[in-house]
Amino acid sequence: MTADPLEVAHLLSIGVSEYPDPHYGDRRSLASSARALEKALSGGNSIWAIPEGGSTVLTGFVTLRQCLYALKEAAAVPTDLLIVYLGCHGSRFMSNPDELQLALSDSDFDYFNLHLSFRQVKEILRNAVARRKLLLLDCCYADDSFLGARRDNTALEVVGVCTLAATEYRVEASSVWKETGYTGFAGALVEVLEQGIAEGPAELTISDVFEAVKSRMVAAGLPQPGMRGDADRLVLVRNPEFRPGPDDIDPPTAELSPLLDLPPAEFAGHVTGPPDGAPAPEAERLLAGFVDHRTLADIALLIGEFTGAGRPDHVAATAERVLAQRDSADFAALIHLSHGDEALLDTLTSRSVDTFAVVLGGLLLRECEQCARVADELCARPPVADWTSHQLVELLARMRHGTGTDAPRDRVLGALSVDRLSALATHLWEADDHRGMPPERRRDAVDAVERIAVLAPPGKLYELASVMAASGQRELGNALLEAAADGRSAADLADLLRLAGADPDFAELLRFTALRRHPPRFLLPVLDALPDGPRAAVLDCAAQQPHGLSVRDLSRLLLLLHHEGRADTLESALDAAIRHRPPDQLAAMAVQLYRYGGRRMAGLVTGRLVLAGAPAVEKTIEVMRLLQEAKQDLMVAAMLNRAAWGLRADSALHVACRLADLGFQQLARALVRRVVRTLSDRTACGVDDALVGALDGFTTLPGATHDQLPWLLGALTEFCTAQQVWSLITWVRPRCHAGEEIVLNRVCRIWPVARIEDLADIMDHESYGALARQLMAEAIEVFTERRPQGAETAELILVLHRRLERRAFRKASQKLVVSLAGKRDPDQVMRLVDRLVGADEYHPLHDVLCDAVVRHFDVDALIALPGVLKTKQLTIVQEMAMAALVSPARVPPERVPDVLQALHDAGSPQEDLADICRYIGARRRVDHTDVIRCLRAASLYPEAAAYAKGTDSGRRRFYVP
């Protein structure tokens, strides 16, 4: 193909010759080669006009950044031909051996990311604005590094490109060509460009140059170069070795040559001629010369003249000449200039897939609406309409590789009918067995399936999927339905789900695809349009893991169903979620629903979970635990209330027992309390009977065990009334040997004394006096060991005084008083004293209590005793203090002032303190001097004087307070 006289070229020549990295080493031949190629391509043999400043040469030390900038600038130049020479070291690394890495001056062999990947070069040149691109790649290991697709001589990455590589195979390139100082590849190329080809044509195309370079390099024993591209017929230089022979001059053509310079309108008249016309061979010769020497614009004008004259045969003949003498990209440009002439388009009917792909790609890359319409027309008419699936697959591959984008290929797919798309997808699946399908062909198959999914109605879609499945291509049918579920409307998706009911696999695929690809809002009309069975299946899939909805989306779906008033659908969704979701996700759903919908929405999940009964007991307990850990106390309380009110009493008690088994005592007791309160609120036949019935039901539940009964009895005892506990005792006596003791012990441990007495009265009334006495004995033991409350102990003493004989009462009361004093708690002792004094029952226990205090209290407790009630019961406190101060073993001399000071601070009058000092002075037989010295040291001089008087045997008198 001859270059038009006005077409220009831009040249970028890069020869990286300096390498600081010793692994690479300097290559001076690369710099010489870059300069020599620039000279050869812009010299006298070139037929391309390179304007001033239209060539750039980078040699010596060239960094990665400089190289990229130069490539970017060259790619942005609007020109007819972009020529790039790239000479440098090449490497391939183990991390990605299939990709060539170009080494620049600042590259480090140890770090592949400091190299220029050929993928970047390819991307830059693919997006270049030049009409045609020629890349000359001069480096080692350059195999498969073309602008065309790897290992495919016909598949192109960009329309109108060509690549010459120094090596066809993965070997090192030669760094020397003869003795020229050039590399092997560049030296042979410069030699061909400058010296030409003997017996060659007058103008050398890229293909001619490559074949000559290849033969020279092979003859010299150098690695064989490689070439890819569809611009190989592009004329590059004139051949200085051309010598026209006698057969090269055709007299008729020579005579007609002046006609080639005529305007297209005049030339058309000469071609069509008068009515008797020129012979057809002569017209063909004229057209061949015109197509070869004139610009595309002139050829378009000529075709317009033929069309206006009604000569479609001449239009077709001109088109045939363009296809034969110029490349397919020029034919696409001619269609653009001719505004899609019908006769011109008819010329493509019998053309190959390669030609059609290049023409179609050239039209679509122009981004012209008219060219796009012509491209659509070409896809809908022969030859595309008549091609087999195999030819369509080949066309799609050419379209992808020839344009670098998916837009042209998508145009072809968009023009095919549903049946042809189905046949195409089936062919691809059959040919490649799907799993071994190359990525490009897999993309074609997927896009064809997606196109079917968009165009075909639901009935047709399901029919095609069923046929594919029946023919052994279920994966293809799955892909078709998956694409339909992804892109169709809610109504169409509902229709597909109804139709797929006969095939469980298809139905499940549609359900899960719809759930994964669509938001919850989209699912509402789908669920509304489905009958009960398919709707329940969709909701069941939505709740399943791991392919169902996420926790967040499932919560949103529940919120939407609630707000839209879909009560039945909401109940089905809740049931499915409770069946399939683990406790942690149910707890997370409850928290999200509470956050966005309030307590009522959260109760939808927790309440439904509680009401699920025995099958979901473990899940319910775990959800309660998780919510409690998350500080969601309100939701936990709501679950407990729902369990108490919504479940049967026996089931609720079973849940409480399981909570206790797992260590959640607080939750378990809270649930029992709510059950008892619920029975009291809504039982008309009597709380006692209802409680007994709940216990009878509990013992018959499948998950209930005999070991749970003691804990349950203790929990019920805590919250029941005295009458209800009596019912518990009568129920448990024949069923559990230790049950009666458990109830009595629990009563005595947590009940106030008044309720204990009420229960004892009921026992007496029911003629169970021995049991009442057992209750009192248990109370004495529990209070002695576990309940050191002074007021409660006093109340028990009062009850015992009313219920026991004198001797038994005295023994029991002394035991209680001594036990309380043994705890050394001044506060509780004083509360005991205060309550007994108030009931006028203190004096019988005065001696016992004083003796117990003296024996068990240490000095610090004794000092704290007066400050508990201050002046109240101060006389009794003074008596206890005197009894202790008399004994040097209880109160050493140095602590006597502390005790007296405590009495003084509590409000004891000075005369009482003086009497106390005289009293203890008269009875404390040792250490008188030490006591007096300590009192004086504490500035208690009156007390010291009184103590000294008490020690005087002549003046001693007995003081009894």
NORHUBEL-V665910 format. One record per residue. N is the residue number from 1. RES is the residue in one letter. PHI is phi in radians with two decimals (none if undefined). OMEGA is omega in whole degrees, -180 to 180 (* if undefined). Layout:
n={N;N}
res={RES;RES}
phi={PHI;PHI}
omega={OMEGA;OMEGA}
//
This chain:
n={1;2;3;4;5;6;7;8;9;10;11;12;13;14;15;16;17;18;19;20;21;22;23;24;25;26;27;28;29;30;31;32;33;34;35;36;37;38;39;40;41;42;43;44;45;46;47;48;49;50;51;52;53;54;55;56;57;58;59;60;61;62;63;64;65;66;67;68;69;70;71;72;73;74;75;76;77;78;79;80;81;82;83;84;85;86;87;88;89;90;91;92;93;94;95;96;97;98;99;100;101;102;103;104;105;106;107;108;109;110;111;112;113;114;115;116;117;118;119;120;121;122;123;124;125;126;127;128;129;130;131;132;133;134;135;136;137;138;139;140;141;142;143;144;145;146;147;148;149;150;151;152;153;154;155;156;157;158;159;160;161;162;163;164;165;166;167;168;169;170;171;172;173;174;175;176;177;178;179;180;181;182;183;184;185;186;187;188;189;190;191;192;193;194;195;196;197;198;199;200;201;202;203;204;205;206;207;208;209;210;211;212;213;214;215;216;217;218;219;220;221;222;223;224;225;226;227;228;229;230;231;232;233;234;235;236;237;238;239;240;241;242;243;244;245;246;247;248;249;250;251;252;253;254;255;256;257;258;259;260;261;262;263;264;265;266;267;268;269;270;271;272;273;274;275;276;277;278;279;280;281;282;283;284;285;286;287;288;289;290;291;292;293;294;295;296;297;298;299;300;301;302;303;304;305;306;307;308;309;310;311;312;313;314;315;316;317;318;319;320;321;322;323;324;325;326;327;328;329;330;331;332;333;334;335;336;337;338;339;340;341;342;343;344;345;346;347;348;349;350;351;352;353;354;355;356;357;358;359;360;361;362;363;364;365;366;367;368;369;370;371;372;373;374;375;376;377;378;379;380;381;382;383;384;385;386;387;388;389;390;391;392;393;394;395;396;397;398;399;400;401;402;403;404;405;406;407;408;409;410;411;412;413;414;415;416;417;418;419;420;421;422;423;424;425;426;427;428;429;430;431;432;433;434;435;436;437;438;439;440;441;442;443;444;445;446;447;448;449;450;451;452;453;454;455;456;457;458;459;460;461;462;463;464;465;466;467;468;469;470;471;472;473;474;475;476;477;478;479;480;481;482;483;484;485;486;487;488;489;490;491;492;493;494;495;496;497;498;499;500;501;502;503;504;505;506;507;508;509;510;511;512;513;514;515;516;517;518;519;520;521;522;523;524;525;526;527;528;529;530;531;532;533;534;535;536;537;538;539;540;541;542;543;544;545;546;547;548;549;550;551;552;553;554;555;556;557;558;559;560;561;562;563;564;565;566;567;568;569;570;571;572;573;574;575;576;577;578;579;580;581;582;583;584;585;586;587;588;589;590;591;592;593;594;595;596;597;598;599;600;601;602;603;604;605;606;607;608;609;610;611;612;613;614;615;616;617;618;619;620;621;622;623;624;625;626;627;628;629;630;631;632;633;634;635;636;637;638;639;640;641;642;643;644;645;646;647;648;649;650;651;652;653;654;655;656;657;658;659;660;661;662;663;664;665;666;667;668;669;670;671;672;673;674;675;676;677;678;679;680;681;682;683;684;685;686;687;688;689;690;691;692;693;694;695;696;697;698;699;700;701;702;703;704;705;706;707;708;709;710;711;712;713;714;715;716;717;718;719;720;721;722;723;724;725;726;727;728;729;730;731;732;733;734;735;736;737;738;739;740;741;742;743;744;745;746;747;748;749;750;751;752;753;754;755;756;757;758;759;760;761;762;763;764;765;766;767;768;769;770;771;772;773;774;775;776;777;778;779;780;781;782;783;784;785;786;787;788;789;790;791;792;793;794;795;796;797;798;799;800;801;802;803;804;805;806;807;808;809;810;811;812;813;814;815;816;817;818;819;820;821;822;823;824;825;826;827;828;829;830;831;832;833;834;835;836;837;838;839;840;841;842;843;844;845;846;847;848;849;850;851;852;853;854;855;856;857;858;859;860;861;862;863;864;865;866;867;868;869;870;871;872;873;874;875;876;877;878;879;880;881;882;883;884;885;886;887;888;889;890;891;892;893;894;895;896;897;898;899;900;901;902;903;904;905;906;907;908;909;910;911;912;913;914;915;916;917;918;919;920;921;922;923;924;925;926;927;928;929;930;931;932;933;934;935;936;937;938;939;940;941;942;943;944;945;946;947;948;949;950;951;952;953;954;955;956;957;958;959;960;961}
res={M;T;A;D;P;L;E;V;A;H;L;L;S;I;G;V;S;E;Y;P;D;P;H;Y;G;D;R;R;S;L;A;S;S;A;R;A;L;E;K;A;L;S;G;G;N;S;I;W;A;I;P;E;G;G;S;T;V;L;T;G;F;V;T;L;R;Q;C;L;Y;A;L;K;E;A;A;A;V;P;T;D;L;L;I;V;Y;L;G;C;H;G;S;R;F;M;S;N;P;D;E;L;Q;L;A;L;S;D;S;D;F;D;Y;F;N;L;H;L;S;F;R;Q;V;K;E;I;L;R;N;A;V;A;R;R;K;L;L;L;L;D;C;C;Y;A;D;D;S;F;L;G;A;R;R;D;N;T;A;L;E;V;V;G;V;C;T;L;A;A;T;E;Y;R;V;E;A;S;S;V;W;K;E;T;G;Y;T;G;F;A;G;A;L;V;E;V;L;E;Q;G;I;A;E;G;P;A;E;L;T;I;S;D;V;F;E;A;V;K;S;R;M;V;A;A;G;L;P;Q;P;G;M;R;G;D;A;D;R;L;V;L;V;R;N;P;E;F;R;P;G;P;D;D;I;D;P;P;T;A;E;L;S;P;L;L;D;L;P;P;A;E;F;A;G;H;V;T;G;P;P;D;G;A;P;A;P;E;A;E;R;L;L;A;G;F;V;D;H;R;T;L;A;D;I;A;L;L;I;G;E;F;T;G;A;G;R;P;D;H;V;A;A;T;A;E;R;V;L;A;Q;R;D;S;A;D;F;A;A;L;I;H;L;S;H;G;D;E;A;L;L;D;T;L;T;S;R;S;V;D;T;F;A;V;V;L;G;G;L;L;L;R;E;C;E;Q;C;A;R;V;A;D;E;L;C;A;R;P;P;V;A;D;W;T;S;H;Q;L;V;E;L;L;A;R;M;R;H;G;T;G;T;D;A;P;R;D;R;V;L;G;A;L;S;V;D;R;L;S;A;L;A;T;H;L;W;E;A;D;D;H;R;G;M;P;P;E;R;R;R;D;A;V;D;A;V;E;R;I;A;V;L;A;P;P;G;K;L;Y;E;L;A;S;V;M;A;A;S;G;Q;R;E;L;G;N;A;L;L;E;A;A;A;D;G;R;S;A;A;D;L;A;D;L;L;R;L;A;G;A;D;P;D;F;A;E;L;L;R;F;T;A;L;R;R;H;P;P;R;F;L;L;P;V;L;D;A;L;P;D;G;P;R;A;A;V;L;D;C;A;A;Q;Q;P;H;G;L;S;V;R;D;L;S;R;L;L;L;L;L;H;H;E;G;R;A;D;T;L;E;S;A;L;D;A;A;I;R;H;R;P;P;D;Q;L;A;A;M;A;V;Q;L;Y;R;Y;G;G;R;R;M;A;G;L;V;T;G;R;L;V;L;A;G;A;P;A;V;E;K;T;I;E;V;M;R;L;L;Q;E;A;K;Q;D;L;M;V;A;A;M;L;N;R;A;A;W;G;L;R;A;D;S;A;L;H;V;A;C;R;L;A;D;L;G;F;Q;Q;L;A;R;A;L;V;R;R;V;V;R;T;L;S;D;R;T;A;C;G;V;D;D;A;L;V;G;A;L;D;G;F;T;T;L;P;G;A;T;H;D;Q;L;P;W;L;L;G;A;L;T;E;F;C;T;A;Q;Q;V;W;S;L;I;T;W;V;R;P;R;C;H;A;G;E;E;I;V;L;N;R;V;C;R;I;W;P;V;A;R;I;E;D;L;A;D;I;M;D;H;E;S;Y;G;A;L;A;R;Q;L;M;A;E;A;I;E;V;F;T;E;R;R;P;Q;G;A;E;T;A;E;L;I;L;V;L;H;R;R;L;E;R;R;A;F;R;K;A;S;Q;K;L;V;V;S;L;A;G;K;R;D;P;D;Q;V;M;R;L;V;D;R;L;V;G;A;D;E;Y;H;P;L;H;D;V;L;C;D;A;V;V;R;H;F;D;V;D;A;L;I;A;L;P;G;V;L;K;T;K;Q;L;T;I;V;Q;E;M;A;M;A;A;L;V;S;P;A;R;V;P;P;E;R;V;P;D;V;L;Q;A;L;H;D;A;G;S;P;Q;E;D;L;A;D;I;C;R;Y;I;G;A;R;R;R;V;D;H;T;D;V;I;R;C;L;R;A;A;S;L;Y;P;E;A;A;A;Y;A;K;G;T;D;S;G;R;R;R;F;Y;V;P}
phi={none;-1.45;-1.30;-1.15;-1.03;-1.58;-1.34;-2.09;-2.22;-2.19;-2.08;-2.16;-2.12;-2.10;-2.22;-1.50;-2.00;-1.94;-2.35;-1.11;-1.20;-1.13;-1.13;-1.56;1.44;-1.26;-2.35;-1.12;-1.12;-1.22;-1.16;-1.09;-1.13;-1.07;-1.22;-1.16;-1.17;-1.07;-1.19;-1.22;-1.36;-1.93;-1.44;-1.21;-1.37;-1.25;-1.81;-1.68;-1.43;-1.79;-1.19;-1.08;1.40;-1.56;-2.31;-2.27;-2.16;-2.06;-2.38;1.40;-1.52;-2.13;-1.48;-1.07;-1.12;-1.09;-1.13;-1.11;-1.07;-1.11;-1.12;-1.08;-1.13;-1.15;-1.18;-1.53;-1.39;-1.34;-2.54;-1.47;-2.47;-1.92;-1.93;-2.20;-1.83;-2.22;-1.95;-2.94;-1.33;-2.16;-2.45;-2.31;-1.95;-1.10;-1.13;-2.69;-1.18;-1.43;-2.01;-1.32;-2.00;-1.62;-1.61;-1.80;-1.08;-1.68;-1.44;-2.10;-1.05;-1.36;-2.29;-1.18;-1.30;-1.66;-1.92;-1.66;-1.31;-1.11;-1.06;-1.18;-1.05;-1.10;-1.15;-1.12;-1.24;-1.12;-1.64;-1.14;-1.44;-1.09;-1.20;-2.32;-2.29;-2.22;-1.90;-1.92;-1.83;-2.05;-2.78;-1.32;0.98;-1.53;-1.06;1.14;-1.77;-2.17;-1.24;-1.45;-1.22;-1.17;0.98;-2.54;-1.23;-1.83;-1.38;-1.98;-1.46;-2.45;-1.18;1.38;-2.21;-2.67;-2.22;-1.96;-1.99;-1.15;-2.35;-1.39;-2.11;-1.40;-2.39;-1.35;-1.46;-1.34;-1.70;-2.41;-2.04;0.89;-2.18;-1.56;1.48;-1.79;-1.23;-1.05;-1.21;-1.18;-1.09;-1.11;-1.17;-1.09;-1.09;-1.19;-1.13;-1.53;-1.69;1.42;-2.19;-1.10;1.03;-1.67;-1.22;-1.19;-2.15;-1.69;-1.43;-1.05;-1.13;-1.07;-1.08;-1.08;-1.09;-1.19;-1.08;-1.05;-1.15;-1.16;-1.18;-1.13;-1.11;-1.49;1.35;-1.72;-1.03;-1.30;-1.34;-2.28;-2.57;-2.44;2.34;-1.84;-1.67;-1.20;-1.54;-1.28;-1.22;-1.85;-2.49;-1.39;-1.71;-1.17;-1.55;-1.23;-2.25;-1.12;-1.71;-1.12;-1.46;-1.38;-1.84;-1.73;-0.95;-1.07;-1.18;-1.11;-1.23;-1.50;-1.00;-1.07;-1.16;-1.19;-1.61;-1.26;-1.05;-0.99;-1.13;-1.20;-1.11;-1.07;-1.13;-1.22;-1.27;-1.25;1.20;-1.18;-0.94;-1.29;0.95;-1.39;-1.08;-0.99;-1.06;-1.16;-1.10;-1.09;-1.11;-1.08;-1.09;-1.10;-1.16;-1.12;-1.11;-1.36;-1.93;-1.77;-1.36;-1.11;-1.10;-1.15;-1.12;-1.11;-1.11;-1.09;-1.10;-1.07;-1.11;-1.08;-1.11;-1.12;-1.50;1.25;-2.09;-1.10;-1.15;-1.25;-1.07;-1.12;-1.13;-1.13;-1.08;-1.09;-1.15;-1.08;-1.17;-1.44;-1.76;-2.18;-1.45;-1.17;-1.11;-1.16;-1.17;-1.09;-1.13;-1.15;-1.07;-1.08;-1.24;-1.61;1.04;1.18;-0.99;-1.07;-1.13;-1.17;-1.20;-1.08;-1.10;-1.39;-1.02;-1.80;-1.47;-1.31;-1.11;-1.02;-1.09;-1.09;-1.12;-1.16;-1.12;-1.12;-1.11;-1.09;-1.16;-1.29;-1.29;-1.35;0.93;-2.00;-1.07;-1.13;-1.13;-1.12;-1.13;-1.10;-1.09;-1.10;-1.14;-1.09;-1.23;-1.66;-2.12;-1.05;-1.50;-1.06;-1.13;-1.84;-1.28;-1.36;-1.08;-1.08;-1.16;-1.13;-1.08;-1.11;-1.11;-1.08;-1.10;-1.11;-1.15;-1.17;-1.31;-1.40;-2.07;1.39;-2.33;-1.64;-1.06;-1.07;-1.08;-1.11;-1.07;-1.11;-1.10;-1.16;-1.52;-1.49;-1.33;-1.09;-1.13;-1.21;-1.07;-1.10;-1.11;-1.13;-1.09;-1.09;-1.08;-1.11;-1.15;-1.19;-1.22;-2.00;1.00;1.09;-1.25;-1.64;-1.21;-1.06;-1.00;-1.16;-1.20;-1.09;-1.12;-1.06;-1.10;-1.11;-1.15;-1.10;-1.10;-1.13;-1.15;-1.08;-1.08;-1.43;-1.55;-1.31;-1.19;-0.97;-1.08;-1.14;-1.03;-1.17;-1.11;-1.11;-1.09;-1.16;-1.13;-1.09;-1.15;-1.15;-1.55;1.55;-2.05;-1.13;-1.08;-1.16;-1.09;-1.08;-1.10;-1.13;-1.19;-1.13;-1.14;-1.15;-1.13;-1.39;-2.00;-1.57;-1.26;-1.12;-1.13;-1.13;-1.13;-1.12;-1.06;-1.10;-1.12;-1.16;-1.17;-1.37;-1.06;-1.33;-2.10;-1.02;-1.15;-1.10;-1.09;-1.13;-1.05;-1.09;-1.11;-1.19;-1.13;-1.07;-1.24;-1.33;-1.67;-2.13;-1.28;-1.01;-1.07;-1.16;-1.30;-1.06;-1.12;-1.13;-1.13;-1.12;-1.43;-1.64;-1.23;-1.03;-1.10;-1.06;-1.14;-1.10;-1.15;-1.11;-1.13;-1.14;-1.15;-1.07;-1.54;-1.31;-2.12;-1.71;-1.60;-1.40;-1.25;-1.23;-1.02;-1.15;-1.21;-1.14;-1.11;-1.11;-1.10;-1.10;-1.08;-1.13;-1.07;-1.19;-1.20;-1.48;1.35;-1.54;-1.14;-1.12;-1.12;-1.10;-1.11;-1.12;-1.12;-1.13;-1.06;-1.14;-1.10;-1.19;-1.23;-1.83;-1.52;-1.27;-1.03;-1.11;-1.29;-1.11;-1.13;-1.12;-1.10;-1.08;-1.14;-1.16;-1.13;-1.14;-1.22;-1.81;-2.28;1.55;-1.11;-1.11;-1.20;-1.08;-1.16;-1.06;-1.38;-1.14;-1.15;-1.14;-1.14;-1.11;-1.31;-1.15;1.41;-0.99;-1.07;-1.98;-1.09;-1.10;-1.14;-1.08;-1.11;-1.14;-1.12;-1.03;-1.11;-1.13;-1.19;-1.17;-1.13;-1.45;1.10;-1.70;-1.13;-1.12;-1.20;-1.09;-1.09;-1.12;-1.13;-1.13;-1.09;-1.12;-1.12;-1.23;-1.60;-1.57;-1.57;-1.12;-1.02;-1.16;-1.16;-1.10;-1.14;-1.13;-1.05;-1.07;-1.13;-1.15;-1.04;-1.17;-1.04;-1.52;1.68;-1.65;-1.10;-1.12;-1.12;-1.10;-1.16;-1.10;-1.19;-1.08;-1.03;-1.21;-1.13;-1.09;-1.16;-1.13;-1.06;-1.20;-1.39;-2.10;-1.71;-1.68;-1.56;2.01;-1.14;-1.08;-1.12;-1.12;-1.15;-1.10;-1.11;-1.12;-1.18;-1.08;-1.16;-1.07;-1.17;-1.71;-1.20;-1.07;-1.54;-1.37;-2.17;-1.16;-1.23;-1.41;-1.13;-1.02;-1.11;-1.12;-1.10;-1.12;-1.18;-1.13;-1.03;-1.12;-1.97;-1.55;-1.37;-1.09;-1.14;-1.16;-1.19;-1.08;-1.13;-1.03;-1.13;-1.17;-1.31;-1.50;-0.99;-1.41;-1.86;-2.43;-1.09;-1.61;-1.12;-1.11;-1.15;-1.09;-1.12;-1.10;-1.12;-1.17;-1.05;-1.23;-1.40;-2.12;-1.40;-1.20;-1.09;-1.09;-1.21;-1.07;-1.15;-1.07;-1.13;-1.12;-1.10;-1.10;-1.09;-1.09;-1.16;-1.54;1.16;-2.04;-1.09;-1.10;-1.19;-1.15;-1.14;-1.11;-1.10;-1.14;-1.11;-1.15;-1.12;-1.07;-1.13;-1.16;-1.14;-1.14;-1.75;-2.15;-2.17;-1.50;-1.64;-1.12;-1.12;-1.13;-1.09;-1.11;-1.08;-1.12;-1.08;-1.13;-1.12;-1.10;-1.07;-1.41;-1.87;-1.88;-1.24;-1.05;-1.17;-1.13;-1.12;-1.07;-1.14;-1.20;-1.17;-1.08;-1.10;-1.18;-1.17;-1.10;-1.10;-1.18;-1.11;-1.15;-1.36;1.00;-1.95;-1.00;-1.08;-1.24;-1.10;-1.19;-1.17;-1.07;-1.07;-1.06;-1.22;-1.21;-1.11;-1.11;-1.60;1.04;-2.16;-1.42;-0.99;-1.08;-1.88;-1.05;-1.13;-1.12;-1.19;-1.08;-1.11;-1.15;-1.14;-1.10;-1.31;-1.81;-1.40;-1.53;-1.12;-1.11;-1.15;-1.13;-1.13;-1.30;-1.06;-1.16;-1.42;-1.23;-1.94;1.00;-1.27;-1.25;1.04;-1.22;-1.06;-1.15;-1.15;-1.09;-1.10;-1.13;-1.16;-1.07;-1.11;-1.41;-1.23;-1.12;-1.67;-1.07;-1.21;-1.48;-2.21;-1.16;-0.98;-1.22;-1.73;-1.01;-1.06;-1.14;-1.15;-1.12;-1.13;-1.11;-1.14;-1.12;-1.16;-1.36;1.99;-1.18;-1.13;-1.15;-1.18;-1.15;-1.15;-1.13;-1.09;-1.09;-1.16;-1.08;-1.11;-1.26;-1.17;-1.30;-1.92;-1.49;-1.38;-2.19;0.88;-1.08;-1.12;-1.11;-1.12;-1.10;-1.07;-1.16;-1.14;-1.19;-1.08;-1.53;1.14;-1.69;-1.19;-1.07;-1.16;-1.13;-1.14;-1.11;-1.10;-1.13;-1.08;-1.14;-1.40;-1.32;-1.19;-1.34;-1.92;-1.19;-2.38;-1.56;-2.01;-2.07;-1.06}
omega={-179;176;176;-175;-176;-178;-175;-180;174;-173;172;-177;-177;176;-177;-173;-177;-177;176;-179;-178;179;-179;-179;-178;177;-179;-178;180;177;178;-179;-179;-180;-180;179;177;180;-177;-177;178;-178;-175;-179;-177;176;178;180;175;-175;178;-175;-179;177;180;-180;176;179;178;-179;-178;-178;178;-180;178;-180;180;179;180;178;179;-180;179;-180;-179;-178;176;-176;180;-180;175;179;-180;171;-178;-180;-178;172;175;-179;172;-173;-177;-179;178;-174;-178;-177;179;177;-178;-178;174;-174;-179;179;178;-175;-177;-177;-177;-178;174;177;176;-180;179;178;178;177;-179;-180;-180;-178;178;-179;179;-177;180;-179;-179;-179;175;180;176;-174;-174;179;178;173;-175;-179;178;-180;-179;170;174;-177;-177;174;179;-175;-176;-178;-175;176;-178;177;176;180;174;-179;170;-179;-176;-179;175;-177;-174;179;176;178;179;-178;-177;173;-179;180;-176;-175;178;172;-178;-178;-178;-180;178;-179;178;180;180;-178;-176;-175;180;-177;179;-180;177;180;-179;180;-175;174;178;179;178;-179;-178;-179;179;177;-179;-179;179;-178;179;179;180;179;-180;179;-178;178;-180;-180;172;170;178;179;-177;178;178;180;-177;-178;171;-179;-180;180;-177;176;-179;178;-179;-180;-177;-179;180;-176;180;-180;179;179;-177;-174;177;179;-177;180;-180;173;-177;-179;179;179;178;178;179;-179;179;174;177;-178;178;168;175;179;-178;179;180;177;178;180;178;-180;179;178;-179;-180;-176;-172;-175;-179;179;178;178;179;178;177;178;179;176;177;179;180;179;180;179;-179;180;179;177;175;-180;180;179;179;179;179;178;180;-177;-172;-180;-177;-175;178;176;179;175;177;179;176;178;-178;-177;177;174;179;-174;180;178;179;180;-179;-178;-173;-175;-176;-179;178;-179;-179;-179;-179;-179;180;-179;177;178;178;-175;179;179;179;180;-178;180;178;178;178;178;179;178;179;179;-179;-176;-177;175;9;-175;-177;-177;-176;175;178;178;178;177;178;179;179;-180;178;179;-179;-179;-175;-177;-177;-179;179;179;-175;179;179;178;176;179;180;-179;-179;-177;176;-180;-179;179;176;179;178;180;180;179;179;-180;-179;-179;-175;-173;179;172;-175;179;-177;174;-177;-178;-180;176;178;177;-180;-180;-180;176;178;180;178;177;-178;179;-170;-170;174;-176;-180;179;179;-178;178;179;180;179;179;179;179;-180;-180;177;-179;-179;179;177;176;176;180;179;-180;178;177;179;179;-179;-170;-175;-180;-180;180;179;179;177;177;179;179;177;-179;-176;-180;-179;-180;-176;-179;178;-178;179;178;180;-178;-177;178;179;-179;-179;-170;-173;177;-179;-180;179;-174;-177;178;177;179;179;-175;-176;171;-171;-176;178;179;178;178;178;180;178;177;180;-178;-176;178;5;-171;-179;-180;173;179;-178;-178;177;176;178;179;178;178;-180;179;179;-178;180;177;178;-172;-178;179;179;179;178;179;179;179;180;179;-179;179;-167;-174;177;-177;-178;179;176;177;178;177;180;179;179;178;177;-178;-174;-178;178;-176;-178;-180;178;179;177;-179;-176;179;179;179;180;-176;177;172;-172;-179;-176;-177;-178;179;179;-179;-179;177;177;-179;-179;179;178;177;180;179;178;-174;-179;179;177;178;179;178;179;177;179;178;-178;-176;-174;-179;169;-176;-179;178;178;177;177;177;179;179;179;175;179;178;-178;176;-180;-174;-177;178;-178;-179;178;179;178;179;180;178;180;179;179;178;180;-175;-170;-179;-180;-175;-179;-177;-178;179;179;-180;178;178;178;178;176;178;180;-178;-179;-179;-177;-175;-177;180;180;-179;-180;-174;179;180;-179;178;179;180;178;180;-177;-171;-179;174;180;-180;179;179;175;176;177;-177;-180;179;-171;-174;179;-173;-175;-175;-178;-176;-179;179;179;-178;-179;180;-180;178;-177;-177;-171;-177;169;-174;-179;179;177;179;177;179;178;177;178;179;177;-179;180;177;174;-178;179;179;177;178;176;177;180;179;178;179;179;-180;-178;-180;179;-173;-166;-174;-177;178;-175;-178;179;178;178;179;178;178;179;178;180;178;180;-169;-174;174;-172;-177;180;179;-178;-179;-178;-178;177;179;-180;-178;-180;179;-180;178;179;177;177;179;-177;-177;-178;178;-179;176;175;-179;-177;-178;-180;177;179;180;179;180;-176;-172;177;-177;-175;-176;-179;-177;179;180;179;179;-179;-176;-171;-176;170;-175;-178;178;179;178;-179;-174;-178;-176;-177;-178;-180;-175;-179;-178;-176;180;180;179;178;179;179;-180;179;-180;180;-176;-180;-174;175;180;-180;-178;179;-175;-176;-180;179;179;-179;180;180;178;177;177;179;180;-180;176;179;178;-177;-180;176;179;178;178;-180;-179;178;-179;-178;176;-180;-173;179;-166;-177;173;179;-177;-180;-178;-178;180;-180;179;179;177;178;179;176;-175;177;-180;178;179;179;179;-180;176;-179;-180;-180;-175;-179;-177;-176;171;-178;-180;175;-178;*}
//
